[in-house]
Amino acid sequence: MKRLSAIPLNGKYFSECRIPPSYNPLIKHICTDSRTCTANSLFFAIEGLHVDGHDYIPEAIQRGAVAVVHSKELTYYDSALAYFRTDRIRTMLSFLSAEFYDNPQKQLTCIGVTGTDGKTSTCEFIWQLMNLLHVRCGLIDTVHMDDGSKCIPSPYRQSTPEPTELYPFLSQCRKNGLAYVVIEATSHGLSDECARLKDIEFSAVVFTTVSSEHLEFHKTLARYIDAKFNLARQLVKNGHIVSARDFPYLESLKSIAPKHARFATYALDSSSDCDLAAVTLAHDLYSRTCRINTQDHVEIPFGPGFFTRNMLGAALAVSQLLSIQVDKICSLFNQLKPIEGRFALQRFQLPFSIIIDFAH
């Protein structure tokens, strides 16, 4: 909780501020959905694709909002409340959410994972590997959330939650004594339009694959890829960028990355030079045996090659971040657990295989 005066609502991005004299209520909550407004809320009226938050300002006030951030001229202003107008409302939502929770991201080592496919699996494998190495690590992805108290199914409808959900999570990670957190970074979350991750700097980032997706939002493939590249732009000094060696936009990624970025690449069954290479020796639906760097027989408890690729990316990120030999990390592959809904093979005595999969 903070007093209104303690929240930086008078910066250069606000074109208009209406504050009653001596008005300084206690802000207990930041929200973008009028239905979640409670007493002493700060309500952001955001114009979305289907619903305009400006239409719900009266309901937000009725439910207890004491201040409103908006981007349009309003037809009515309650003289007893505070109003702040900005044309960068998504940017300010991220910034003020971070400020409201005392910038927990600055006290955490953040690892971001993006790509068209493989984001969730790579996040889960990083989280599992960190815990196998006895390094406590938070997690937020499509499937799970772990703030250091317990790993639970993610309660959010988005893989990368809104700042009003993300920063309470990061704050709880900090309170629970975590030093690391893995964040699934979607193109929407990374985009300038949504700006959910805009105020987070990442110590390590992983790029899995990129193909054409979400063009109904980004409009062009170039804009989609550029949104993904924001993850590299938000790298801390001397941070790590991990990518598949055959990542089709690797050279473009290198050209936009900070000069201090440290690159590492991985590959499966490829002759390309890279930092972590795996060659398949045998595999079936249920498992795979690989030669990985100097290790001749690494057992992987998943058959499909895309799992192996994601594990390689996860292992390389952990190795780079913790300065641990990557071979040691790869030796833990046989202890990794299946991920719910990700090519989950069901074992039955039937003449066919049953696979539960809701990834794309």
N, C-alpha and C positions, 0 to 999 in steps of 0.2 A: 504494500500500500504506500502511496505517495500523495502528498499535497499537489494540487494542480500546479502551483508555482514551481514545484520541484521537477516537473516534466518539461523539457525544452520545446514548448509549443509556440515560441515566438521567433523561430529562426528564419533564415532567408527564404525558405521554401513556402512560407505562409504569406499569402497576399493580403489577407484580412484577418484580424483578430477582434472579436467582440467579447469583452469580459466585463461583467458588472463591477462597480467599485467595491473593493475589499472582498471580492469573491475568491475564495480559496478552498474549495471543498476537498475532502479526502477522496482520492481515486482508488477504488478497490479492485477494479476489473477493466480490461480493455476488450471490446467485442466488435464484431462486424455483422452479427446476426441479431436483429432486434429481439428475437425470441429468447436469447440467452442473456439479455440485459438484466441486471439486478441493481439494487440500490447503489448509488455512487459509481456507476459505470461511465467510462469514456467510450462513446459510440463512434465508429468510423462508418460513414455512409458511402459505401463503395458501389459504383455502377458496374454490374457484372454482365455476363453474356445474356442472361435471361431475366434477371431481377435487378432493379435499381434500388440500392439502399436508401437513397434520398426519399423514396416513397414511404419508408418505414421509420423516419425520424420521429413522428408523433408517437408511434408505438414504443420506440426505444425510450423516449422521455417518460411516457406513462409507466414504463417498467422500472424506471429509476435512473436513467442516464442523466448526468449532471453537466456534461460537456459533449459537444459534437464536432467531429472533423468531417468536412465535406469538400466537394470539388466543384459544385454548381452553386449559382446564385439561388437562394431560397426565397420563397414567397412570404414566409413568416419566420420571425425570430422571437423566441421567448426572452423577454428582457431580464428574466431572473437566471438565465443559464449562459454558459460560455460557448462560443462558436469560433471555429478556426477553419479558414478556407485555404486549400492548396491544390495546385494542378498536378502534384506528384503524390497522390494519396497512398498508393501502394508502397512507394519508397518510404514515406513517413510512417506507415503502419509497421514496417520492419524496424525502422530506426527507433520509434517510440516504444515498441514492444521490448526491444533489447534494453533500452534505457529503463523502462519500468521494472524490469527484472534484474537491474544492475549488471547488465552485460555479462551473463554467465559464460558466453562463448569465448570470452577473452581469457578465462581461467581453465579452459579445456583444450586439449589437443584434438582437433576435429579432422576426421577422415571422410572425404566425400567420394561417392561412387556414382558415375553416370554412364549412359550408353543407351542404345535402343533395347537391347536384350541383355540379361545377365546381371542387372543392377542388384536386385534383391538377393540372388544367390551369392554374389560376391560380398555384399554387406554381411550376410549371415556367416559366410566362411571366415571373413576377417574377425568378426565377433567371436566365433567359436575358437579360432586359432589363438587369439589374444587370451581368452580364458584358459585354454589348454596350457599356455605359457605362464599362467597365474598372474596375468595383467588384467585388472578389472577394467571393463570397457562397456560403455553404454551403446545402445542401438536404437535406431528408428528407421524402419523401412516399411514396405507394403504389408508384410506379414506380422512382424513383431515389434514390440517396444520394450526396452529395458533401461530404466533410469538408475539402476544400481540397487534397487530393492527387490525386483522380481521381473523375470521375462514373461510378458503377457501378449496375447494377440493385440495388434495395433487397433486402438479404438477409433482411428481417424479414417475418413473416406478417401483421403489423398495420400499417396506414397510419401510426398514431401508436404507436411502439414503447413497450415497458415501460420504466420508469425505469432498469432495469439495462442496457438497451441504449441508451437515449436519452442518458444522461449520459456514457458513454464516447465516443459520437459527438461530443457538444458539447465534451468535453475535447480531442478530436483536432482539431476545428475551431479551438479556441483555440491549440493547439500549432502548427498550420499557419499561424497568422497571420491568420486570417479575423476580420473585424469584424462581419459580418452573417450571419445564417442564416435560411432560410425553413423553417417547420415546418407540415406538414399537421396540423390539429387536428380530430380526430374527436369526435363526441359522447361516445363511450366514453372517449376520452382526457381529455376535459374534465370528465367527470362526477365528482361527489363520491365515487361508489362506486369508480371506478378510479383517479382522481387522478394520472394519469400526468404531467400538465402543471402540477400544482398549485404547483410552486416556480419557475415561469418567469414573468417579467414581460415583456410584449410592448410594443415601441415603435410598432408598426403592426399592425392587424388588418383582415382583409377578410372580409365576410359576403357570400356569393354568393346562394344560394337556400335556402329552407327549405320542405320539405313533410313529410308524415308518413313516418317511417322508424324502424327499430330499436325499435318499440314492445314487442317481446318482452323487451327489456332495460329500457327507460325506463318502460314500462307506460302512460304517457299522453303525448299530444302536448305538453302543457304542460311536463312534466318534460324531454322531449327538447329543446324550445326553450330551457328554462332552463339546461340543460347547455351548449348552444351559447353562451349569453350569458356563461358564465364566462370566455370569451375576452376580452370587453370589461371584465369585472370585474378582470382581471389586467393592465390597461393601465398603463404607466408614466405619471408625471405629464406632462401636455401631449402624451400620445401620440395617434396618429391612428386613427380608425375609418373605414374605407371600406366602403360598401355600395351595392348596386344601389338606384336610386331607387324601384323598385317592390317592394323587399323588404317582404313583407307584415307584418312585425313591427317596422318601422323605428321607429315611435313608442314601442313598448315597449322597444326597444333603447336609445333615447335616455333613457328614464326610469330605466333601471338603470345606465347608463354613468356613470363618474366625472364629476364636474362639470367637470373640467379637460379632458375629451376633446375632440378636434377632429374634427368630422365632415366627410366629403366623399362625394358620391354621383355615380353614373354611370348612363347609360341608353342603350339602343339603340332607335332609331325610336320615340321617345316625346316628347310635347310637354311633359313635366314639366321644371320648372327643376332643373338639377343642375350639378355642377362639370365634368363631362366628358360630352358628348353626341355620339353618332354617328348619322348618318342614312344609310341604305343607298341608294346610287345605282344599283348593279347587282350581281348575284351569280349564281353557279351553284354546282355541287357543289364546285368546286375553288378558287374565290377569291371575294372580295367587294371592292367599291369603296365607300368611305364618305366623307362629309363629316364631319370630326371637329373640333368647335369652329371654329377659323379656317382650317383646312386643307381645301381643296376636294376633293382627290382623294388619299385615303390607300388604298394597295393592301394588302389583307390576304390572305395566302396560304392561307386556309382559307375554305370556302364557308359552312358552317353558322353561324347567328347566335349560337349559344351560345359558340362560340369567340371571336367578336368581343366579346361581353359579358365573358367572362373576361379577355380582353386589356385591355379598358377598366379593369376592376378592378385588374389588375396594374399597368398604367401609372399609374393614379391613386395607388396605394400607393407606388410608387417615387418619383413626383413629390413627394408629401407628405413622404416620409421623407428624401429627398436635397435637397429644396428646388430642384428642377430644373423648368423650365417643362414642363408636361405635353405641349404640342405637340411639343417636341423628342423626348420619349420615344415618342410615337405615330408619329413619322417613322421609327422603327426597326421598326415592325410587319412590314414586308416582309422583314425578316431573321430573323424567328422561325421555328423549326424545328418540324416535326410532333412530336407526343407519342405514344410507342409505345402502341398499343392504344386510342387515343382517336379514334374515327371516322377511322381510317387508310385513306384511299382508295388502292386498288391500280390502277395504270395498265396496262391490257392492251388489245390490239386486239380487243375483244369487244363484242357488241351490248348489254351490260348492265354495271352498275357492281359492283365488289367492294369491300366495306368491312369492315375488321377492327376490331371494337369490343368491349372487355370492360368498359367503364364502364356505369353504369346511368343 
